[in-house]
Amino acid sequence: MHYGVILICLAMNQTPAVEVVTLSEKQVKGTIESLTANEVVIKSTEGAVVVPVSELLTIRSSQPVANPATDGKFILKLTDESQLGVSSFISAGNTVTVGHAVLGDIQMPLTAVSSVRFAPADPKVDQEWNQLLERSVKKDLLAIRKGDVLDHLDGIIGSLNDTTLQFQLDGDDLSVKRERAFGLIYSKRDSTSKKATARLELVTGDRLSARQVEWNGKKWRVRLVTGPDLEVAPEQLSTLDFSQSKITYLSDLDPRSVKYTPYFNYPGVIVWEYKKDRAFEGKPMFLGKVEYRKGLAIHSQTQLRFRLGGEYRKFQAAMGIGDEIQQGDASVIVKADERVIFNGSAKTRVAEGPLAGQRPEPQKLDLDVTGVVELEIFVGFGSEGEAVTDIGDRVYFGNARLLR
């Protein structure tokens, strides 16, 4: 079962109200009638709507729910990128037991834990903690706060109860008062995040990486990638996201190369660097009065190259000049392994025909990149090629994404 989703089949008055979004951006509202490994059936006002699981992007709760207060004092991160606010954290041998206000007590193998932070958020030390999390270390780290500074010890983290942490430092066994521990970071283990078939976001702000999800008529049954089985009440689920194994947004990738060619090539000239998930000057991206929270903003005379490695089959985006631009004319060329697969333009006005003088709708790109190793996007000056036009040549690629 590729997506790990077993079966949902229950009466309409028992099912949570949801909104289903597909890869083609179709939205269906209703209640789930059934969900198998092959398809999801939604009972809507227009009758039953069948969506193949291969085309399923997200299932969102359409019932307004308040963000409930929890007693999660600690932030627990797992190797599968799950993140939970927990009220207790006890480790003994190879097993960890945590307490969660909504999910109850959870047991998991110690190898599933990436880190746990016992202290609340504090801007004075948050940056130092995040830097410790990013380090690649061969030993465990015990972080201790001293004033507004984080210190840390490299060693081996042992058992932990409500009062004492066992820690081995340079071969010596130490007993550390738990209240002194700011946080624990376990030696880097192989990430298991790629094994997730779905991501769950809860109204509590927790994130779960699931290997398997099913509906038992009352609750969502979830098996985490790291092993534990959980039950999630329907009112606790915000989003069930299947995009991880299907979609990669270009804005989540770093280009293999970036090349800018300013119109006037002399020192001090402004270079409009491309932007991820926002327009220039940090503003939201709007195309055709639609805001895109994911995408690329690319100025004229910019070339981006991305390594795809032959992993994808489609490149899709809504492409056009940003709504805030009154005059612009840019050329757009997309290449797949040096082969041109799109050669067009983005303009603020239609030049001729019945729509002459009007602003065109954003173009929907749907390009075949099956087996392509390198994707190149080039934005040029356009047909006029004048410096004044260059000022408005801001091409946005809304929801620029690669489909597997």
C-alpha positions as CSV (number, residue, x, y, z in Angstrom):
1,M,0.0,0.0,0.0
2,H,2.0,2.9,-1.3
3,Y,0.4,5.7,0.7
4,G,-0.2,3.7,3.8
5,V,-3.9,4.7,4.0
6,I,-6.1,1.7,4.8
7,L,-9.8,2.4,4.8
8,I,-12.4,4.9,5.9
9,C,-16.1,4.1,5.6
10,L,-18.7,5.5,7.9
11,A,-22.0,7.4,8.0
12,M,-22.0,11.0,6.9
13,N,-23.1,12.3,10.3
14,Q,-20.0,10.6,11.9
15,T,-17.4,12.0,9.6
16,P,-15.5,15.3,10.0
17,A,-16.2,18.0,7.5
18,V,-13.1,18.5,5.3
19,E,-11.8,20.2,2.2
20,V,-9.8,18.1,-0.2
21,V,-7.3,19.8,-2.5
22,T,-5.9,17.9,-5.6
23,L,-2.7,18.3,-7.5
24,S,-4.6,20.2,-10.2
25,E,-5.7,22.6,-7.4
26,K,-9.3,21.4,-7.6
27,Q,-11.1,21.9,-4.2
28,V,-13.9,19.6,-2.9
29,K,-15.8,20.3,0.3
30,G,-17.9,17.7,2.1
31,T,-17.3,14.7,4.3
32,I,-15.2,11.6,3.7
33,E,-17.2,8.6,2.6
34,S,-14.3,6.3,2.0
35,L,-10.5,6.4,1.5
36,T,-8.5,3.5,0.2
37,A,-5.0,3.1,-1.2
38,N,-6.4,4.0,-4.6
39,E,-9.0,6.7,-4.1
40,V,-10.8,9.1,-1.8
41,V,-14.6,9.5,-2.0
42,I,-16.1,12.8,-0.8
43,K,-19.8,13.2,-0.1
44,S,-20.5,16.8,-1.2
45,T,-23.6,18.8,-2.0
46,E,-23.2,17.7,-5.7
47,G,-23.0,14.0,-4.8
48,A,-20.0,11.7,-4.5
49,V,-16.7,13.0,-5.8
50,V,-13.9,10.5,-6.5
51,V,-10.3,11.6,-6.3
52,P,-7.4,9.2,-7.1
53,V,-5.0,9.1,-4.2
54,S,-2.2,9.7,-6.7
55,E,-3.8,13.1,-7.3
56,L,-4.5,13.8,-3.6
57,L,-2.6,16.8,-2.2
58,T,-4.2,17.7,1.2
59,I,-7.2,17.0,3.4
60,R,-8.0,19.9,5.6
61,S,-10.5,20.2,8.4
62,S,-13.2,22.7,7.3
63,Q,-14.6,23.1,10.7
64,P,-13.4,26.1,12.6
65,V,-11.5,25.1,15.7
66,A,-9.9,27.1,18.4
67,N,-6.2,26.5,19.1
68,P,-6.5,24.9,22.5
69,A,-4.1,25.6,25.4
70,T,-1.9,22.7,26.2
71,D,0.5,21.9,29.0
72,G,3.3,21.2,26.6
73,K,6.3,22.6,28.5
74,F,9.0,20.8,26.4
75,I,9.7,20.8,22.7
76,L,10.4,17.3,21.4
77,K,11.9,16.7,17.9
78,L,12.1,13.3,16.2
79,T,14.3,12.1,13.4
80,D,11.3,11.9,11.1
81,E,10.8,15.7,11.6
82,S,7.8,15.2,13.9
83,Q,7.6,18.0,16.5
84,L,5.6,17.8,19.7
85,G,5.0,19.9,22.7
86,V,5.1,17.5,25.6
87,S,4.5,17.8,29.3
88,S,7.0,15.1,30.4
89,F,10.0,13.3,29.1
90,I,11.5,10.2,30.7
91,S,14.1,7.9,29.3
92,A,15.3,4.5,30.5
93,G,17.5,2.2,28.6
94,N,16.4,2.3,24.9
95,T,12.9,3.6,25.5
96,V,11.5,7.1,25.9
97,T,8.1,7.9,27.4
98,V,6.5,11.4,26.9
99,G,3.3,12.8,28.0
100,H,1.0,14.9,25.7
101,A,-2.1,16.8,26.7
102,V,-4.1,15.5,23.7
103,L,-2.4,12.4,22.6
104,G,-1.7,10.9,26.0
105,D,1.4,9.0,27.0
106,I,3.6,7.9,24.1
107,Q,6.4,5.4,24.1
108,M,9.1,5.3,21.4
109,P,12.6,4.0,20.9
110,L,15.4,6.3,22.0
111,T,16.8,6.2,18.5
112,A,13.7,8.1,17.3
113,V,14.6,11.2,19.4
114,S,16.6,14.0,17.8
115,S,16.4,16.6,20.6
116,V,14.3,17.8,23.5
117,R,14.3,21.4,24.9
118,F,13.1,21.8,28.5
119,A,13.2,25.6,28.5
120,P,10.6,28.0,27.0
121,A,11.4,30.2,24.0
122,D,13.7,33.1,24.8
123,P,15.2,35.3,22.1
124,K,18.3,35.8,24.2
125,V,19.4,32.2,23.7
126,D,17.2,30.9,20.8
127,Q,19.8,31.5,18.2
128,E,22.5,29.6,20.1
129,W,20.1,26.7,20.6
130,N,19.3,26.6,16.9
131,Q,23.0,26.7,16.0
132,L,23.6,23.7,18.3
133,L,20.8,21.8,16.5
134,E,22.4,22.4,13.2
135,R,25.8,21.1,14.2
136,S,26.9,17.7,13.0
137,V,28.3,16.0,16.1
138,K,29.5,12.5,16.9
139,K,28.5,12.8,20.6
140,D,25.4,13.8,22.5
141,L,25.1,17.4,23.7
142,L,23.9,18.6,27.1
143,A,23.0,22.3,26.9
144,I,23.2,24.3,30.1
145,R,22.2,28.0,30.4
146,K,24.5,30.4,32.2
147,G,22.8,33.8,32.3
148,D,22.1,34.8,28.7
149,V,24.6,32.3,27.3
150,L,24.3,28.6,26.4
151,D,27.1,26.3,27.3
152,H,27.3,22.7,26.3
153,L,29.0,19.4,27.2
154,D,29.8,16.7,24.7
155,G,29.3,13.1,26.0
156,I,26.8,10.4,26.2
157,I,23.3,11.0,27.5
158,G,22.0,8.3,29.8
159,S,18.7,7.7,31.6
160,L,16.6,10.6,32.7
161,N,13.8,10.8,35.3
162,D,11.9,13.7,36.9
163,T,14.9,14.8,39.0
164,T,18.2,13.4,37.6
165,L,20.0,13.0,34.3
166,Q,22.8,10.5,33.9
167,F,25.6,11.9,31.7
168,Q,28.9,10.4,30.7
169,L,31.7,12.9,30.2
170,D,35.2,11.8,29.2
171,G,34.5,8.4,30.6
172,D,33.2,9.7,34.0
173,D,29.6,9.1,35.0
174,L,27.9,12.2,36.2
175,S,24.5,12.8,37.9
176,V,23.1,16.2,36.8
177,K,20.1,17.8,38.3
178,R,17.4,17.9,35.7
179,E,16.6,21.5,36.4
180,R,20.1,22.5,35.2
181,A,19.5,21.0,31.7
182,F,18.3,23.5,29.1
183,G,18.1,20.8,26.5
184,L,19.4,17.5,25.1
185,I,20.7,17.0,21.6
186,Y,21.3,13.4,20.6
187,S,24.2,12.5,18.2
188,K,23.1,12.9,14.6
189,R,21.3,9.8,13.3
190,D,20.1,9.1,9.8
191,S,17.0,11.1,9.0
192,T,13.9,9.0,8.4
193,S,11.8,11.9,7.0
194,K,11.8,10.6,3.5
195,K,9.8,7.5,4.6
196,A,6.8,9.6,5.4
197,T,3.7,9.2,3.2
198,A,1.7,11.9,5.0
199,R,2.3,14.9,7.3
200,L,-0.3,15.8,10.0
201,E,-0.7,19.2,11.4
202,L,-2.7,19.4,14.6
203,V,-4.6,22.4,16.0
204,T,-2.1,22.4,18.9
205,G,0.7,23.3,16.5
206,D,2.2,19.8,16.6
207,R,3.5,18.1,13.4
208,L,3.5,14.4,12.9
209,S,5.3,12.4,10.1
210,A,3.2,9.4,9.3
211,R,4.0,6.1,7.6
212,Q,0.4,5.0,7.8
213,V,-3.0,6.7,8.5
214,E,-6.5,5.3,8.7
215,W,-9.9,6.2,10.1
216,N,-11.5,3.9,12.6
217,G,-14.9,5.6,12.6
218,K,-14.1,7.8,15.6
219,K,-10.5,8.8,15.4
220,W,-7.6,9.0,13.0
221,R,-5.2,6.2,13.7
222,V,-1.6,7.2,12.9
223,R,1.6,5.2,12.8
224,L,4.6,7.5,12.9
225,V,7.6,6.9,10.7
226,T,9.6,6.3,14.0
227,G,7.2,3.6,15.1
228,P,4.6,4.8,17.7
229,D,0.9,4.4,17.0
230,L,-1.3,7.3,18.0
231,E,-4.9,8.2,17.9
232,V,-6.0,11.7,16.8
233,A,-9.5,13.0,17.4
234,P,-11.0,14.6,14.3
235,E,-11.4,18.0,16.0
236,Q,-7.6,17.9,16.7
237,L,-6.6,17.5,13.0
238,S,-5.9,20.7,11.0
239,T,-4.3,19.3,7.9
240,L,-3.4,15.9,6.4
241,D,-0.7,16.6,3.8
242,F,0.2,14.0,1.1
243,S,2.4,16.4,-0.9
244,Q,5.7,15.2,0.6
245,S,6.1,12.2,-1.7
246,K,4.6,14.0,-4.7
247,I,5.7,17.6,-4.8
248,T,8.9,19.6,-4.5
249,Y,8.6,23.4,-4.7
250,L,11.4,25.1,-6.5
251,S,11.6,27.7,-3.7
252,D,12.5,24.8,-1.3
253,L,15.5,24.0,-3.5
254,D,18.8,25.9,-3.9
255,P,19.7,26.5,-7.5
256,R,22.8,24.8,-8.8
257,S,23.8,28.1,-10.3
258,V,22.6,31.7,-10.4
259,K,23.6,34.2,-13.0
260,Y,22.6,37.9,-13.2
261,T,23.4,40.2,-16.1
262,P,22.4,43.8,-15.2
263,Y,21.5,46.1,-18.1
264,F,24.3,48.5,-17.2
265,N,27.3,46.5,-16.3
266,Y,29.4,48.8,-14.1
267,P,30.2,49.0,-10.4
268,G,27.3,50.1,-8.2
269,V,24.5,49.1,-10.5
270,I,21.5,47.5,-8.8
271,V,21.2,43.7,-9.2
272,W,17.7,42.4,-8.6
273,E,18.4,39.1,-6.9
274,Y,15.7,36.4,-7.2
275,K,13.3,35.9,-4.3
276,K,11.8,32.8,-2.7
277,D,8.1,32.7,-1.6
278,R,7.8,36.5,-1.8
279,A,8.0,39.4,-4.3
280,F,10.7,42.0,-4.3
281,E,10.9,44.4,-1.3
282,G,9.6,41.5,0.8
283,K,6.0,41.9,-0.4
284,P,3.6,39.0,-1.1
285,M,3.4,37.7,-4.7
286,F,0.1,38.5,-6.5
287,L,-0.7,37.2,-10.0
288,G,-4.2,37.7,-11.4
289,K,-5.3,39.0,-7.9
290,V,-4.3,35.6,-6.4
291,E,-1.7,35.5,-3.7
292,Y,0.9,32.8,-4.0
293,R,2.7,31.9,-0.8
294,K,5.1,29.6,-2.6
295,G,7.0,30.5,-5.8
296,L,9.9,32.5,-7.3
297,A,10.2,36.1,-8.2
298,I,12.7,36.6,-11.0
299,H,13.9,39.8,-12.6
300,S,14.9,40.1,-16.2
301,Q,18.4,39.0,-17.2
302,T,18.4,36.3,-14.6
303,Q,19.3,32.6,-15.2
304,L,18.6,29.9,-12.6
305,R,19.6,26.3,-12.9
306,F,18.2,23.5,-10.7
307,R,19.4,19.9,-10.5
308,L,16.4,17.5,-10.8
309,G,18.4,14.3,-11.1
310,G,15.7,12.7,-13.2
311,E,13.3,12.3,-10.3
312,Y,10.4,14.3,-11.6
313,R,7.8,14.1,-14.4
314,K,6.2,17.6,-14.5
315,F,7.1,21.3,-13.9
316,Q,4.1,23.4,-13.1
317,A,3.6,27.1,-12.3
318,A,1.4,30.1,-12.8
319,M,3.6,32.6,-14.6
320,G,3.3,36.3,-15.3
321,I,4.4,39.8,-14.4
322,G,3.4,40.8,-10.8
323,D,0.1,42.6,-10.4
324,E,1.8,45.7,-8.9
325,I,3.7,46.3,-12.1
326,Q,2.0,48.7,-14.6
327,Q,4.4,48.3,-17.5
328,G,6.6,45.3,-18.1
329,D,7.6,43.0,-21.0
330,A,9.9,40.0,-20.4
331,S,10.9,36.9,-22.3
332,V,10.9,33.5,-20.6
333,I,12.8,30.4,-21.7
334,V,12.7,27.1,-19.8
335,K,15.2,24.4,-20.8
336,A,15.4,20.8,-19.8
337,D,18.9,19.4,-20.2
338,E,19.6,22.3,-22.7
339,R,16.5,21.5,-24.7
340,V,14.0,24.3,-24.9
341,I,10.6,23.2,-23.5
342,F,9.0,26.6,-23.2
343,N,9.8,29.8,-25.1
344,G,7.3,32.6,-24.4
345,S,6.8,35.9,-22.8
346,A,5.2,37.7,-19.8
347,K,3.6,41.1,-20.5
348,T,1.4,43.6,-18.7
349,R,-0.7,44.3,-21.8
350,V,-2.0,42.2,-24.7
351,A,-0.5,43.6,-27.9
352,E,-3.2,42.7,-30.5
353,G,-6.4,40.9,-31.0
354,P,-9.8,41.3,-29.3
355,L,-8.1,41.6,-25.8
356,A,-5.6,44.2,-27.0
357,G,-4.6,46.6,-24.3
358,Q,-5.9,44.4,-21.5
359,R,-3.8,42.7,-18.9
360,P,-3.5,39.0,-19.7
361,E,-4.3,36.2,-17.3
362,P,-1.2,34.4,-15.8
363,Q,0.0,31.5,-18.0
364,K,-0.4,28.0,-16.6
365,L,2.9,26.1,-17.3
366,D,2.6,22.3,-17.3
367,L,5.9,21.0,-18.8
368,D,7.1,17.5,-19.1
369,V,10.5,17.0,-17.3
370,T,10.5,13.2,-17.2
371,G,14.1,12.0,-16.8
372,V,15.5,15.6,-16.8
373,V,18.7,16.1,-14.9
374,E,18.9,19.9,-15.0
375,L,16.2,22.5,-15.4
376,E,17.0,26.0,-16.5
377,I,14.8,29.1,-16.2
378,F,15.9,32.3,-18.0
379,V,14.0,35.6,-17.9
380,G,15.1,38.2,-20.5
381,F,14.3,41.7,-21.6
382,G,11.4,40.8,-23.8
383,S,10.4,42.2,-27.2
384,E,11.1,45.9,-26.5
385,G,14.5,45.3,-24.8
386,E,14.6,48.9,-23.4
387,A,16.1,49.9,-20.1
388,V,12.8,51.6,-19.0
389,T,11.0,48.3,-19.6
390,D,13.6,46.5,-17.6
391,I,12.3,48.2,-14.5
392,G,9.0,46.4,-14.7
393,D,10.3,43.0,-15.8
394,R,9.4,41.2,-12.6
395,V,8.2,37.7,-13.5
396,Y,6.6,35.6,-10.9
397,F,6.3,31.8,-10.9
398,G,3.5,31.2,-8.5
399,N,3.4,27.7,-7.0
400,A,6.4,26.7,-9.1
401,R,6.6,23.0,-8.3
402,L,8.0,19.7,-9.5
403,L,5.7,16.6,-9.6
404,R,7.1,13.1,-9.1
